[in-house]
């Protein structure tokens, strides 16, 4: 469950987002202008803020700048009808963590919110190794082993496996992989993910007793030890 604050003056859009997030089990508070939104963001602990750029009383970028001045590092997803590159750069420089132009699909917004929530907190401990069943990944040594077998991985394969293991047991969507492994904020309409998943599966699963990397049809992928 995530605690999310939606700062959006479009009542219908805000209600739609809140309804969708709540149906998924998240807490979704709402603020209709920048001043109220800033007060709520400073007064409570949220996992992610969804901030519209064009707000009454105090615009979205001003809200974010004030939060950062107050050393509030809550992840911020900016929503805006202004979607040009310069607009996105301005939003990110103001302290936003991600920028989603309007109109947008709820599924993409959700994937971005969940990705932001999973980022290591500023000043927090960052894991350097991961273990799923008999599969281990060491970020510092840049090595991978399954049981007693060393598994050589190409840089992109390593980053892909690292991301999957960071979210072990969870469904990782294609959008999440494109944004966090390839750093694409659009769908290149290629089979790049399928190719790399296939190569990775061939290395970590093919010659072993049970698979760890699973395809979740219509949703994405998940790495998990089914004996857990």
C-alpha positions as CSV (number, residue, x, y, z in Angstrom):
1,X,0.0,0.0,0.0
2,X,1.3,3.5,-0.9
3,X,0.3,6.8,0.5
4,X,-0.2,9.2,-2.4
5,X,-1.2,12.9,-2.5
6,X,-2.9,14.1,-5.7
7,X,-2.5,17.9,-6.2
8,X,-4.9,18.6,-9.1
9,X,-7.4,21.4,-9.6
10,X,-9.4,19.4,-12.2
11,X,-12.0,17.8,-9.9
12,X,-13.0,15.1,-12.3
13,X,-9.4,14.1,-13.2
14,X,-8.5,14.1,-9.5
15,X,-11.5,12.0,-8.5
16,X,-10.7,9.5,-11.4
17,X,-7.1,9.1,-10.2
18,X,-8.1,8.8,-6.6
19,X,-10.7,6.2,-7.4
20,X,-8.3,4.1,-9.4
21,X,-5.6,4.2,-6.8
22,X,-7.9,3.3,-4.0
23,X,-9.3,0.4,-5.9
24,X,-5.8,-1.0,-5.9
25,X,-5.5,-0.6,-2.2
26,X,-3.6,2.6,-2.0
27,X,-4.3,5.7,0.1
28,X,-5.0,8.6,-2.2
29,X,-5.5,12.1,-0.6
30,X,-6.5,15.1,-2.8
31,X,-5.8,18.8,-2.8
32,X,-7.4,21.2,-5.2
33,X,-4.8,24.0,-5.3
34,X,-1.1,24.6,-4.7
35,X,-1.3,26.1,-1.3
36,X,-3.4,23.4,0.2
37,X,-1.3,20.8,-1.5
38,X,1.9,22.2,-0.2
39,X,0.5,22.3,3.4
40,X,-0.7,18.7,3.1
41,X,2.7,17.5,1.7
42,X,4.6,19.1,4.5
43,X,2.2,17.9,7.2
44,X,2.1,14.2,6.3
45,X,4.4,11.5,5.1
46,X,3.6,10.4,1.5
47,X,5.3,7.9,-0.7
48,X,4.6,9.8,-3.9
49,X,3.1,13.2,-4.8
50,X,1.2,13.6,-8.1
51,X,1.4,17.3,-8.9
52,X,-0.4,19.1,-11.8
53,X,1.8,21.8,-13.1
54,X,-0.9,24.4,-13.7
55,X,-2.6,25.1,-10.3
56,X,-4.5,28.0,-8.7
57,X,-3.0,30.0,-5.8
58,X,0.5,28.3,-6.2
59,X,1.7,26.6,-9.4
60,X,3.0,23.1,-9.3
61,X,6.6,23.9,-9.9
62,X,6.5,26.4,-7.0
63,X,5.0,23.7,-4.7
64,X,7.9,21.3,-5.6
65,X,10.6,24.0,-5.1
66,X,9.2,24.8,-1.7
67,X,9.2,21.2,-0.7
68,X,12.8,20.8,-1.7
69,X,13.8,24.0,0.2
70,X,12.2,22.4,3.2
71,X,14.4,19.3,2.6
72,X,11.3,17.2,1.8
73,X,12.5,14.5,-0.7
74,X,9.2,12.8,-1.4
75,X,9.1,11.5,-5.0
76,X,7.1,13.8,-7.3
77,X,5.4,12.9,-10.6
78,X,4.5,16.1,-12.5
79,X,1.4,16.0,-14.7
80,X,1.1,18.7,-17.4
81,X,-0.5,19.5,-20.7
82,X,2.9,21.1,-21.5
83,X,4.8,18.2,-22.9
84,X,7.6,19.7,-25.0
85,X,11.2,18.7,-24.1
86,X,11.9,22.2,-22.6
87,X,8.8,21.9,-20.4
88,X,10.0,18.5,-19.1
89,X,13.5,19.8,-18.4
90,X,12.1,22.8,-16.5
91,X,9.9,20.5,-14.4
92,X,12.8,18.1,-13.5
93,X,15.1,21.0,-12.7
94,X,12.5,22.4,-10.3
95,X,12.8,19.2,-8.3
96,X,10.4,16.8,-10.0
97,X,11.4,13.1,-10.3
98,X,9.3,12.2,-13.3
99,X,7.1,14.1,-15.9
100,X,4.0,12.7,-17.5
101,X,2.4,14.8,-20.3
102,X,-1.4,14.9,-20.6
103,X,-3.4,13.1,-21.8
104,X,-2.1,9.9,-20.2
105,X,-3.2,6.4,-19.6
106,X,-3.9,5.4,-16.0
107,X,-1.8,2.2,-16.4
108,X,1.2,4.2,-17.4
109,X,0.7,6.7,-14.5
110,X,0.4,3.7,-12.1
111,X,3.6,2.1,-13.4
112,X,5.5,5.4,-13.0
113,X,4.1,6.0,-9.4
114,X,5.1,2.5,-8.4
115,X,8.6,2.9,-9.9
116,X,9.1,6.1,-8.0
117,X,7.9,4.6,-4.8
118,X,10.5,1.8,-5.2
119,X,13.5,4.0,-5.6
120,X,15.9,4.0,-2.7
121,X,15.2,6.9,-0.3
122,X,17.8,9.7,-0.2
123,X,20.3,8.8,2.5
124,X,18.9,5.3,2.8
125,X,20.8,2.0,2.7
126,X,21.2,0.6,-0.8
127,X,21.4,-3.2,-1.2
128,X,24.6,-4.4,-2.8
129,X,23.5,-8.1,-3.3
130,X,20.4,-10.0,-4.0
131,X,19.4,-13.7,-3.4
132,X,16.5,-15.6,-5.0
133,X,16.6,-19.3,-4.2
134,X,20.0,-20.4,-5.3
135,X,20.5,-17.4,-7.6
136,X,22.7,-14.6,-6.3
137,X,23.7,-11.2,-7.8
138,X,26.5,-9.1,-6.4
139,X,26.4,-5.5,-7.6
140,X,29.8,-4.5,-6.3
141,X,31.6,-7.5,-7.8
142,X,29.3,-7.3,-10.9
143,X,28.9,-11.1,-10.7
144,X,26.1,-13.6,-10.9
145,X,25.9,-17.2,-9.7
146,X,23.3,-19.9,-9.6
147,X,24.3,-22.6,-7.1
148,X,28.0,-23.3,-7.8
149,X,27.8,-22.0,-11.4
150,X,29.2,-18.6,-12.4
151,X,26.8,-17.0,-14.9
152,X,28.4,-14.4,-17.2
153,X,26.1,-11.5,-18.1
154,X,26.3,-8.7,-20.6
155,X,25.8,-5.2,-19.0
156,X,22.2,-4.9,-20.1
157,X,21.4,-8.4,-19.0
158,X,23.0,-7.6,-15.6
159,X,20.9,-4.5,-15.2
160,X,17.7,-6.3,-16.3
161,X,18.3,-9.1,-13.7
162,X,19.2,-6.6,-11.1
163,X,16.0,-4.7,-11.6
164,X,13.9,-7.9,-11.5
165,X,15.6,-9.1,-8.3
166,X,15.1,-5.7,-6.7
167,X,11.4,-6.4,-7.2
168,X,11.4,-10.1,-6.5
169,X,7.9,-11.7,-6.2
170,X,6.3,-8.6,-7.9
171,X,5.0,-8.3,-11.4
172,X,7.3,-6.0,-13.4
173,X,5.7,-4.4,-16.4
174,X,7.2,-3.7,-19.8
175,X,6.8,0.0,-19.1
176,X,8.8,-0.3,-15.9
177,X,11.6,-2.2,-17.7
178,X,11.7,0.3,-20.6
179,X,12.0,3.2,-18.2
180,X,14.3,1.8,-15.6
181,X,16.5,-0.6,-17.6
182,X,16.6,1.1,-21.0
183,X,15.7,4.6,-19.8
184,X,13.1,5.0,-22.5
185,X,10.0,7.0,-21.7
186,X,8.2,5.8,-24.7
187,X,7.6,2.4,-26.3
188,X,10.1,1.9,-29.2
189,X,7.7,-0.7,-30.7
190,X,10.4,-3.3,-30.9
191,X,10.9,-6.8,-29.3
192,X,14.0,-5.6,-27.4
193,X,12.6,-6.7,-24.0
194,X,11.5,-10.1,-25.3
195,X,14.9,-10.7,-26.8
196,X,16.8,-9.9,-23.6
197,X,14.3,-11.8,-21.3
198,X,14.8,-14.8,-23.6
199,X,18.6,-14.5,-23.4
200,X,18.5,-14.0,-19.6
201,X,16.2,-17.0,-19.1
202,X,18.6,-19.1,-21.2
203,X,21.4,-18.2,-18.8
204,X,19.8,-18.4,-15.4
205,X,17.1,-21.1,-15.9
206,X,17.8,-23.3,-18.9
207,X,20.3,-25.8,-17.3
208,X,18.8,-25.8,-13.8
209,X,16.0,-27.9,-12.1
210,X,13.4,-25.2,-11.7
211,X,12.7,-21.8,-13.4
212,X,12.9,-18.6,-11.5
213,X,12.0,-16.1,-14.2
214,X,8.3,-16.2,-15.1
215,X,6.3,-14.6,-17.8
216,X,3.0,-13.2,-16.4
217,X,0.7,-13.2,-19.5
218,X,-0.8,-9.8,-20.3
219,X,1.1,-8.2,-17.4
220,X,4.9,-8.6,-17.5
221,X,7.5,-10.7,-15.8
222,X,8.3,-11.8,-12.3
223,X,11.3,-13.5,-10.7
224,X,10.6,-15.7,-7.7
225,X,11.4,-18.9,-6.0
226,X,8.2,-21.0,-6.2
227,X,9.2,-23.1,-3.2
228,X,9.0,-20.0,-0.9
